[in-house]
Amino acid sequence: MASRFRFTLTVDVRFADMDSMGHVNNAVYLTYFEAARMAYWMHVTGRSDLKDMDMILARAEVDFRSPLVAPESVEVGVGCVSIGRTSFVLEQDMHERKTGRRIL
């Protein structure tokens, strides 16, 4: 299964991302999302330097579906699903690259 979003970023799982249970630590998934979110924002705004980042993350919610282990690789999708006067909502998804297994 591919991402439902047009913008995606590939992230390789590193050994350092693993926890004592042998899978990616729950907190690490947010760093994968962050990397994709920053790449998306730079893409849509045309900016090339993270110093020019002018958005903040106000809320994050994650529904875990399937664990990841090294050396798997994921594709993280990002898309804007709503825009208000002072804020916007981004949604993201994550799939294992080889099998298409939904991770988040």
Order of alpha helices (4+ residues) and beta strands (2+ residues): beta-alpha-beta-beta
